[in-house]
Amino acid sequence: MIKEADRIIDLNGEWKLSNKDNTIRTTANVPGQVHLDLIEAGILEDDLYFGTNYVKESSRAIIHDTWTLEREFEIQGQNFDFAVLDCEGLDTFATVFVNDIEIAQTENQFRRYLLDVANAVKHGQNTIRIRFEDATQMAKDKAEKYPYYVPDMFNMSDAQHGFPRRNMIRKEQCSFSWDWGPAFAPCGIWRPISLRLDKDGLLISKWWGSSFHEDKKLWSIEINIETRSTHKQYLLVAVEIKNGKDQTPSDSALAHTTKTLTVESGTNLVTVKLEISDDRVQRWWPRGFGAQHLYEVVATVSAMRDYGKTPIVVGLRSFWLGFRTCSLVQEPVGEKGATFHFEVNDVPIFAKGTNWIPGHVFDRLMTTDNKRYLLESCAQANMNMIRVWGGGRYETEEFYSLCDRLGIMVWQEFMFACALCPVDKPFLENVELEVTDQVSRLMCHSSIVLWSGNNENQEFMVKGWDKATIQNPYLFAIDYYKLNVETILGALSKVDKSRSFISSSPSAGMISCDPFTERYVLEDSERGLYGDIHFYDYKHNGLLAEHYPNSRFVSEYGAQSMPSFPLLREVAPSREWHPRSALMVHRNHHGNGQQEMIQQIELQFELPPALSKYYHADPSLSLALPEKNRGALMDGFCYLTQCAQARSITAQTEHYRRGNGLPIHTMGALYWQLNDIWPGPTWSSIENNGNWKPLHYFMRNAFQDIVVTGFQPPKSQDVHIHVSVCSPEAVSGSLGYRTLHVASGELSDFNRVPFSIPGQGSKQVVVIPELRSVGGKDPSFVIFAEAELDAVSGANGPSIARMLPQIYPVERPFPLSLLEQDPALVVEDFVLTEKDLHAYEIQFTMTATAATAGFVVLRWIAHVQGWFSDNGFWLLKGEPKKILFSGRKNHVHDMPALTTDDLVLLSLSTVVRDADLARTADNP
């Protein structure tokens, strides 16, 4: 929160918008982007997310035009000496005019521009005009003028339907397209804008604050204030830590200091420190390791016209701060390799989490409520870390404040991804100012534990993703160092020395911290032993553990799935409801992605012949089917892709959890990706409308503090069951397991085995020998296992940890024909209860009355925001299961009128029954 006693004129709200030739003139809403204004004015009539509208000429014409935003404002009252136009975000190439006087030209979406307009503004009516150029053309122009080719990966991404040379400019990289989203390259005043006037010759132009550990017994809070003054003045700066912790404001102070300072005429930077002993505060901890204690810090600046005179408050800033130490530990271990793990308050933390991308193409539509829902969904899924990916945008204050409160550590990247960059002087100076702006803004947030220079740029260079880097590796290695170490780390070090820095992810680890020296190149035998890795495998069965890497830390891994069919139906006409239709292929920006999803389904499931033939047939033949049939078949395909995705990525996550107890000592798993920017085939666990895919439910289980996992070693029919624990405390208890022979329905009794697991460890508890077929029938089994903890166990979480039911053997596709009988699912005892002003709950019981149901997925007919207590589960015949749905209201008084009729139940049996719908004259 910032409050100023000097004068601020809010310039947000209604502006006038026009294009280059004035054929379009309408009103605009600031902050925002031009596309949104044209949509709201009805000028852009097409739904940009529908079909291929995003590449239509009418959509692309907006990008290639020049747009001007203009408004009037009035200055009243006393005289002023300083007038600063505070532009928190201009996207991207903007020329700013005030009263027809050109003030500045900007070319960085991520900088905060403080523009001196004192010689342009006047008392009374004023006009401000900001003209935005086509960023895609500006990027091309810069590339053509640059003395040599700088690769941007565009030659590898025809399927993305985007624009080249994004790396030449400082703009959201994915706005030129990515393999999970469209290219809109928007422009506009995308963050707040205001005019700041001085009070009695003093203007506070910038604040930033941070905390750091002086030693084991003392903390320092540092407040930096940039002022502009017309003359020598005396300032009284007071800083206090409020006694009300845990986000509850208080009038009493836990600690405070007051300092009298002198500022000279011109620009001044003043710094005030407040020290507090460690025993007077409670530490901030990541989720699962302790509470997220936060304290309000308040800084007040008062001016005295003469020394000793009564001070006049001219500015106040407050923010919430958590006391904690953090570091990324990379220390030699064994004969070869180094650790890669995070420590908070000197405690090693197993990082459990995901990767965050922009939640909407247009920033204004990604509201704080949307961010809160997604981050609460992370917390609900037992995550303690989120990686803000480097191809998107730096997030808002609200995002990081939510992470502070939820105990979600943030791995924060600077906004560079999958490309190399120019290193001419203007570009590097631009980046230096960007880093200074963003680090100053964000460094007070306790949740941020790491700064990372970029996403995959180092790997791009080292592995030669573009032949230019192979032909002249020395040139690009020097360029890489200039940007990422000399410029980014150089600027970062001047502002924040309290956090670790890596230049890229994935990384090859450090050789030395002083001087800062990275390894860059690894031998094949060293991969996973140093740094962090990214891993994707679209060729093999995602359930086979032998294909997963052994690594210290895995910061990206994932698999694609379709969105749920109700969401897909909103953006795809019925003629395109086939897995390999032209639209599905076009919308999948990952080349060959549709075929890879079909392949993964068939590696995991043996489909009914008619369904397999339908998936591989000419998509045009599906038009012979009734629309209802095509819809049911597409619904089944979307469901199966989500089943395969959930099983693959959860099995891989469980592998990394087991790795915590192996010599590799894995200490982090961040899957790709949490959220979607639009409805389409992506790697997300939460859909564009907030619906949890089965993957998110499965990750909630895999990220429990105590998790039970099973796998089959290569060339073995035995099943190994492990128990892994994240918390520092040892746990003990008994592991129970039973098996279901699917073909016969025979269910074994529970077998129980005692176990004891050291803190932050993993251990094999039992080996189930090869399961034999019953009566010569198909040998597929489902194993159910659970760990019951002793009452004295100190671990966090429930007293019973259940393994996600696993189908074995994993090396062969599971025949869906074994589940062709309708399980006759029944929902009973349906009760809806209002919980509070923002939430409600629905409880009900489910029973499979006729046969066991596999991979039961629940959803609502119409989208409802919230999550079920379980989803994607097996339901044994005759064994009732209680389900709780935790719902979020759209509005305070908006209680949904949901009944059992609104609930949709899908299972593997549904897919088998619907297979007959695929039969046509060409597919008998």
N, C-alpha and C positions, 0 to 999 in steps of 0.2 A: 504494500500500500504506500502510495506517495501522496502527501498533501503539501501544497505550496501556498505560502502567503503572498508570494509575488503573483503577478497576473498571468493567467493562462486562458487563452481563447480556444475553445474546442472547435476544431474544423471538421469533425466527423459528421456524418449525416448526409443530407441531400446535396448533391452536386449536379452540374449539367454535363452531359456526355455527347460527344460528336466524333464522327470519323473524319478522315482526311479531306474528302470532297464535300462534307456537310450533307450527304444524302441521308445520313442517319443522325438524328438529334433526339435525345431523350434525357430523362433524369437518371441519376446513378446514386447508389448508396455506398458510402465510405465508412469503414473499411470494406473492401470488396474487390471484385475483378470484373472486367468488362463483360465477359460471357454471362455472368449472373445478371447484370443490369439489362442486357439484351433479352434474356429469358424473361425476367420480371416485367419488362415492357411489352412482351408479346412480339417482339421483332424477330427473335430467334424462336421459331415455333416448334422445331423438332426436339424431341426428347434426345439429348445428346448421348445418353447411355443405351438407347434402343438400337438394336441391330448394328449396322455399320454407319450410323449417322455421324459418329465421331470422325470419320474420314471423308464425309461428303464435302463438296465444294463450298456449301454455305457455311459449314463449320470452319473449314480451313481459311476461308476468306476473312474471318474475324482475326485470325492469328496474323495474317499478312497485311492488315490495314494499319494505319496510324490513328491513335485514339487520343482525344484531348478531354481532360476533366477540368471543370472550371466552377468557381463559386465566388460569392462576395462575402465579406465579413466587415465588421465595424469595430473600430478602436475608440473607446470612450475614456474619460477620466483623466488622471494626471499624466504628466509628461513621462517619457521613457528615454533611456539612453541605449539600452540593449533590446534587440528584438530578434529572437531565434525561432526559426521554423523547425519544429521537431518532427521529423519524418521517421517513424519507427519501422516503416517498410514500404519501399517503392519497387514495384516489380515491372521491369528491371531497368530498361534504358529510358530514362526520363529526363526531360528538360523542364526546369521549374521557372516560372515567371511570376513576379509579383508586381502588379500595376504596370504590366508590359515591360518590366525590366528583367532581363535574364539573370537568374540568381545562380543556378548550378546545373550541371549535367551529371546524372548518376548512372552507374552501371553495375550495381550489386544489390540483388534482392535481399541479402542477409545483413546489410549494414543499417545502422541507425544514423541518419544524416541530421546533423545540427547545423542549419544553414543561417548565416548572418543576413538578416533582411532589414537591418536598422535603416539603411539608406534608401530602402524601397517603400516601406510602409509609412502611413501617415494617419493622423487623427481623422475620424470619419469613415467613409466607405472605402474599402479596398477590394481588389480583385486578385485572386490567385488562379493560375492556370498551369496545369502539368500535362505535358505531351509525352505519350509513350510510343516508342518505335517497335517494329516487328523484331522480336528477339531471335527468331530463327534466321532471319536475314542478317542481323548483326553478327551472329555466330559465324555464318558463312563468310562474311566480309573479313572478319578478324582472321579466320583460317587462311584465306587467300593472301592476306597481307603478311602473314607470319613467315619467317625465312625458311622454315622447313615443316614437313608434315608431322602433326602431333596426333597419334592414334586415339580414337574414341570408341572403338568397338562397334561402330555403326555397321561396318562391313560384315559383322557377324549376326546381325539382327534384322534381317528382312521381314521376319514374321511380326515385328513390332509395329510396323506401319507408322514410323516416327520421322524425326528430323535429325540430320547429322550435325556434328561439330558442337555439341552441347558443352564439351570440355573447355571451349575457348572463352566461355562467359561464366559469370558468377550468378547462376540461376538454378533453381531446383532442377536437378539433373533428370529426374524421372518425368518432368513435365514435357520432355521431348519424346517420351514413351519409355516403357520398360517391358519386361517379359510377363508382368502381371497387371499392366495398366495402359491406358490410352495416352495419346499425345494431344494436349490442348495448349501448351505453352502460353498460359494466360498472362495478362498484364493488368496493371491498376495499382491503386493505393491499397495495398493488401493488409496493412497494419495501421494502427491509429496515427492521426496527424493533429498537431496543435501549434499554436503560436504562443511563445513564452516571452513575456515582457518583464523587465527588471522592476524592482521596488527600491526607490531611493538609491539608484546607482549600483545595485547588487543583484546579480542573477545567478542562481544555482543551475548549472547546465547539466550536471551528471552526478549520480551517486553510485557507489557499489560497496558491498560489504562482504566480509568472509570471516571465518574462524580457523585457527590452527593451534596445534599443540606446541607450546613453547618447550615443555619438558613433561615429565611424568606427572607433575603435580600442578601444572598451571596451563590455563587456556588463555588465548588472546583473541579478542574480537576487534577487527580492524574496519573502520569506516573511512572510505575515501570520498572526498567531495571536490568536484571541480566547480570553481566560481569564476564569474566575470564581474569586474568592478571598475567603476569610473575613477576611483580614487582610493587612497589608503584608508582602510577601515579595520575596525576591531570586530571579530566574531567570537561569539560564545557558543561552543559546540558541546552539547550534553548527550551522552550515550548511556543507556541503562538496559539491563536485562530484567524483564518483568518476572515476578515471582510465580505468576500463574503459568504453569507448564501444561503440556499436553493440549495445546491449542485453546486454552481457556484464558482469555484476557484478565489481567489483574492490575490494580492501581499501585500495588506495592512493588518495590524494586528489590531484586535479588543482589544486584550489583550495579554501580553507576560511577561515572566519571564526568567531570566538566573541565573543559580546556578553553583558555582564551588564546586566540590566534590573531595574527595580523595578516591581512591580505593587501597586496599592492595593486596599483592600477593595472588593468589588463586581466589575463587569464591566470588563475592560481589553482594549485592542487594542494589540498590540505588533508592530513591523515590524523585520525584520532584512534588510539588504542584503549581498550578496556580489558583488564585482566581479571580472571576469576579462578579460584582454586578448584581443582578437579573434584574434591570431596563435597563441593557445594552443588554440583549438578549431577543429573542422571544421564547416562549415555543413551544415544540413539543407536538402535540395532536394526539389522535387516529382519524382515519378516521370518518368524520361526526361531529367532535367536534371542528375542527379548522385545521390550516395548519400544515404541517410536516416540521417545520423549522429545518434545519441541518447546523452545522458549521464545517468547516475543522479544525482539531487540528493537528499541526505539532510539532514533537519533534526531536531535532537534538542533537547528542552526538559528541563532539569533544575532542580529546586527546591533552594534552600538555606534551611534554617530560620533561619540567621543568616549574615550576610555573612562569607565566607571559610570557612564550614563545608563539609564534603564534600557535593557535590551528589547528589541522588537523581533518577534519570531518571523523568520522569512522562509523557513522550510522545515519539513518533517518527513522522515521516512521510517517505516516499520517493516519488519520481516520476521519470519519464524526460522529458528535456527536449531539444529540438533548438534550435540557435541559427540563427535566420534573421530577416530583415526581410520584411515583406509590406505591400502597399498595393494598393488599387483606384485606378487612375489615371484621373481624369476631367479632362482638360485640353482647352482649345479647340484645334480643328484646322481649318484652311481657313477659308473665308468663313462657313460655318455648320456647327455640330456640335461634338462633343467626343469624345475617346477614351473607351473603357470597357474596360479590360483590367487584369489582375493582374500585379504585379511581385513576384518573390521574390528577395531578395538583389540588387535593382536590375536583374534580368533580366526582360524581358517574357515572359509565359508564355501560349501559346495553350491555353486551358482545354478539355479534352476529357473529357466525362463524361456524367452522368446525374442523375436525381432519385430520392431515397430516400423511401419511405413506410414506415409501420409494417409489419413483416414478418408480424405475426399479430395477430388481434383481441385476443388475450390475451397480455400482455407476457411472462409467464413462459415461454410456449411458443416465444418467439423467442429461442433460446439463443445463447450466445456462439459455439458451433460453426456455427450457421446464419448468424450475421453474418459470421464469418470466411469461410465459403464464398462468400457474396455479394460481399464486398469483394475476396477473391482473384479472383473472377470478373471484377470490374471491372479489377483489375490485369492479368489475362490478356487483357482486351480493350483494353489500352493506354490506359486512362483515367487521368487525373491529378486529377480533381475530382469531388466528389459534393455535391449540394445537399440538405441535410436540410430537407425541405419543411415549411412552417409550419402545416399542418393536422393534424400527427401528434403526436409526443412527442419531447422531448429524449432523446437516446440515452444508453446506459450508458457508463461509463468504458471498458469493453472495446472498444466501437465506435470511440471516438476514438483509443485506443491502437493499434488495428489500422491506422487511417488514418495515424497517425504512422509506423508501421513500414513501411507499404506505399507511402508517398509520395503519398497521395491527399489533395489539398487539400479542405477542408470549407468550403462556403458554408453557414453556420449561420443558420437563421431562428428568430426567436422564434415561439411557437406561436399564431399568429393567421392566419386564412385566409378569403378570399372573403366578407367581411362587414365591417360597421362595428360599433363597440363602444360600450357605455355609458361615460360619463366622470364618474360621480359619485365623490365622494371615496373611499369604501370600495373601489370597483373599482380606481381608479388606485393607491391605496396597496397593494392586493393585488398588482397587476402590478409595482410598483416592487420589492417584496420578492422576487417570482418572478425578476425579471431579476437582482437582486443574488445570489440563491442560485445560479442557473444559470451566470452568468458567472464567479463565484468558483470554482465547481466545475470549469469546463471550460477556463479561460483558460490553463492550463499546457500545453495540447496544441498543439504546433507546427503540426499539420495545419489547424487552424482559421485561415482567412485573412480571413474577412468575417463581420460580424454584419448580419443583415437583419431589419427590423422585422416583416414579414408577407409573406404570399403574396396578391397581387392585390387587396388592400384599397384601395389608392390608385386603381387602374384601376376598381374597383367604383364608387368615388365619382365620379371624373372622367367616366367614360363613361355614368353613369346606369343601371347595371344594374337598379336599383330606382327606380321613379318618384319615391319620396320624396326621393332625392338630387337629382333634377331640380327638384322643386318648391321645395326649400330648400337649395341647394348651400352657402350660407354657413354654415348651422348645422353641417352635417356636415364641412365643411372645417376649422372651428374644433375640432370634436371630434377629427378625425383628428390634427391638430397636437398637441392636448393629450396624446393617448395615445402617439403614435409618436415625437414629438420631445421634448416636455417631460418625459414620464414614462419611456419606454423609453430614449431616448438619454441623458436626464438621469441615470438610474440606471446605465446602462452606463459613462458617462464618469467616474463616481466610482470605478469598479473597474478598467476596462481602457481605456487610451488608445492601445494599441499596434496596434490593428486599425481598418480602415475600417468605416463604417456607412452603410447605405442604409435608408431607412424602409420600402421596399416593393420587390417584384419582380412584374411589370415596373416599370421606373422611367422617368422622363422626364429624368433627369440632374440635375446640380447647377447652380445659379446661383452659389452662394457656399458655401464651407465655414465661413466665419466672418463673419457669423452663418450658421448652418446653414440654407440656403435651397434648396429643391428647385423644379424647374420646373413640375411637376404637369401642365401642359397643353401638348400639341404640335400644331402644324398638320400636316395630312396630309403635306406635303412634308418635314416634319422627322422623321417616324417612322423609326426605325432610326439616325438621326444622333446621337441622345442616348440615354444609358442603355442598358437591356437590354429585350428584347421576349419575349413569349410568342406563339407562332403555331400555329394549328390550321386546317386546311382540309379539310373533309369532302365538298366538292362537286366538286373537280377531280381529274383524273388525277394521282396523287401522283408521277408520273415527270416531269412537265412543269416545267422549271426556271423558266419565266416566272411561275409562281405563288408562288415562294418569295420571302420578303422579303430585301432587302439591309440588313444591320444590323451594328452594332459587336459585339453580343453577343446570342446567342439562348439564353435560360436555360430555355425550355420549348418543345418541339415534339413531336408524336407522332401515332400512328395506332393504332386498335384492331386486335386480332386475338383469335381464340378461343384457349383453352388447347388443348393437344394432346388428341386424342380419348381416349386411355387415362386421362388425368386427369379430363376432363369426365365420362366414364362413371361415375366414382366418386361424382359428385354429381347425376347426372341419370338418371331411369328411362328405359328404352328407348322408351317411348311419346313421349318428348319429343325424340328424336333427329332433329330437323329444324331447319334454320337459323332458321325463324321460328315455332317452336312457342311456346306460351304461356310455358313455363319459360325458354326462351332469351331471349325479349323481357323477361320479368320480371327475369331475372338480369343483364341488361345495363342498368346504372343510368344509362347515357348515352342519353337519349331518341333514338329512331330509329336506335340504333347498329347493330342487326342489318341493317336495310335499307341503311345506309351501307356496311357491310362488303361486302354483295352488290354494291352499285354499284361499289365500288372494284375488286373482282375483275373485273367486266365491263368496266371501263375499261381494265384491263391485259391481260385474256385473253378471247379469243373462245371461249366454252364450247361444247361439243356441245349442239345444240338440246334434247335430252331433259333434260340437266342444268340448263340455264338455265330451262326450263319448270318443273322440279321445285323449284328454289329459290323461284320466284315463286308456286307453286301453294298452294292451301289446305293447311296443314300436316297437317290431319286425314286427307287422302288418302294420306299416306305410311304410315298404319297398315295399308294393304292390302298393303304389302310385307313380306316375311319380315324378322325382326329382324336377321338377319345382313346383309341388303342395306341396311337403314336405317343400321346401324352403319358399313358401308363408305362410304356416301354422306356420313354426318356426319364421318367421319374425313377424307374428301377435302375437305369444306368447311372444316374446321379447318385443314387443310394449306394450302389456297388463301388463307385469310385471313392466315396467317403469311407466305406468299410475298409477298402484296401489301404487308403491313406492312413486311417487311424491305426490299423494293425501294424503297418510298416514302420511308422514313425515312433509309435509306442514301443515296439520291439527294439528299435534302435536306441531309444532313450533308456530303456531298461538295461541294455548292453553297457551304456555309459555309467549307469548307477552301479552295476556290478564291477565296472572298471575301477571304481573308487577303492575296492579292496584288493586290486591286483598291483603288481609292481609298477604299472604305468601310472597308477594313482590319479585317475581322471577326477577333475574337480570342477567341471562345468559342462552343462548341456543347454544350449539356447537354440531351439528349433526355429526354422523358417517356415511360416511367418505368422504373426498373430492375426492381423486384420487385413481387410480388403479395401481397395480404393474404388472398386466398381464391381458389379456382378459379372463374374466370368470364371473360367478355369484358372485357379491359382493354387498356391501352397498354403493358404490361410487355414487357421483353426476356427475363426469366427467370420461369418459372412458379412457382406456389406450392410445388411440390415440389422446386424447384432446377434443373429441366430448362431448359437454354438453348433459347430459340426461335431460329429462323434469324436474327432481327434481331440477337441478341447476337453471333453469328458474323460477321455482316456489319459490325457496328460495330467489331469487332476489326480488320477490314481498314481501315475508314474512319478509324480513330483511330491507324493506324500513324504513326510519325514521318514517313515518306515515303509518300505515297499517290498512286496513279495514278487519275484519274477521267475520265469521259467524259460529254458531254451534247450534246443537239441544241438550238441556239438557236431561238427562235420563228420559225415559217414557213421553216425551213431543213431540208433533208435531209442537210446535212453533219454530221459528228460531230467535235466538238472534244475533243482529249485533252490534259489538263493534268497536271502534276506539282506537288505541293505538299509543303512541308517545314515541320516545327514547330521543329526545333532551330536554334540560332543559327548553326551552321556552314553554309556553302554546299555544295551537292552537284552532282556532274556524273556523266554516264554516257550510256547510250543507251537509247532507248525502242523496244521491238519490239512489233509488233501484227500480227495476222492475223484473217481473217474467215471465218465459217462461214455459207454459204447453207443455211438449215435445210431448205428443201423438196427441194433436190437433194443435200444432203450434201457439196457441194463446199467444200473447205477451202483457203484461200490459203496461200502461203508467208509467212514472217515478213518484214516490212519494218522496217528499223531507222533511227532518226533520233537524232543526238546532242542532248544538252541540258545546260544549266547553270542551276541555280536558286539564287538568293541565300538566305541563312539566313532562316528564318521568312518565306518567300515562297511564291508560287505563280505558275506561268507556263504559258501554252499552248505545247505542244511540237509538235503536229501537227494538221492538219485533214484528216480523211478525207472526200473528196468523196462525194456521193450514191452509195450502192451500188446497182448495177443488178441486176435480177432475172435469174436464170439460166434460159434456156429458156422465158421467159414465165411462169414459176411464181411463187408468192407471194414478195413481195420482203423477207421477214423475214430479218435477219442477226443473228448473235451475234458481237460483237467481243471478242477476247481480247488483252490488252495487258499488258506488264510493263516495268518500269524496271530495267535492270541498272546498278549503281553502279560507278564507277571505284574501284579499290583504294585510292586516296588519300583517298576521301571520308571526312569526319569524322562523318557522321551516325550516329545510333543505329539499331539494328535490323538486319534481314537485308540482304544485299547485293543481293537481288532483291525488288522490290515489285511485286506483281501486282494489276492492276485486277480488280474483280469482273466476271465476264462480263456484258455488257449486250446486251439485245435491242433492235434498231432496225428500223424507226422507232418512236419511243416514243408518237407521237400516236394510233396506232391499236392496237386490241387484238391481241395475238399469238394467231393461230389454234392452239389446242391440237391440232387435228386433224393438224398437221404432225408431231406426236410420238406418233401413235397406235400405231406399231409398238413392240412390247415390246423394250426394249433388252437383255433377258436379262443382267441384272447378275449377276456372279459374284464371290464373296468367297473369297480364297485366302490362304495363308501366315498363318493366324490364330495369333498367339503371345501368351499371357498371362504377364506377369512381375511378381513382387512387387518394388516399388521401395523401400519402407521400411515402418515400422510403421503408417503412416497412408495409404499410397498404393500404387497398382499401375498398370501400363500394359498396353494391348493394342495390338498392331500387326497390320495386315492390309493386303491389297492388293485393290482393286476394279477391275473391268474391265466395260465395256459391250461385250458380245461381238457383239450383233446390230445395234444402232442407237445413235445418240447419245441420252443421257439428259439431260433438262433439270431443273434445280433438285432434285438428289438430296438427300433429307433422311434422315439416319440416326437411329435411336433403338433402345432396347432394349425387349423385350417387357414386362419388369417394370422399374420405375424403378430406375436406377442413378445415383448421384451422380458427376458428373464432366463432362468435355467432350471433344469430338473436335477433332482438329487442323484440320478443315475440315468444313463442313456447308452444305447449300443450294447445292451446286456443280453445274457442268455437267461431264459425263463424256463425252468424245469417243469414238466407236467405236474400239475396239482400242487405246486409250491407257491403260495401267494407272495407277492413282493409289494412292499409299501413304497410309494413314490411321493416326493414332495416337490412341488414347483414353486420357486421363489420368483415372484413377478415384480416388475417395475411399472409404476403408473406413468402414463404420458402426462397427466396433469394431477394436481392434488386431489380433486374430487372425482377422478375418472376411474371408477372401479369397473373392470370388464365383466360382462355377463356371460362367463364361460360355463359350459356344461360338458358332459362326456361326448356329446355330439360334435363338439369342436375339436376333439382330439383325434389325430391321425396316427395309426399304428402300422409301422412297416417292419418286416422281418425277412430273412432269407427265404422263407416259405412264400412270401408275396411275390418275389422275383420268379420263383419256380412256377407258380400258378399263372403269372402273367406271360410266361414264355409262349404259351399257345397263341397269344395275341399277335405274335410276330409272323404267324403263318399266312402266306399269300400264295398266289399261283406260282410265283417265282421262288418261294421259300416254303415248300410243302412240309 
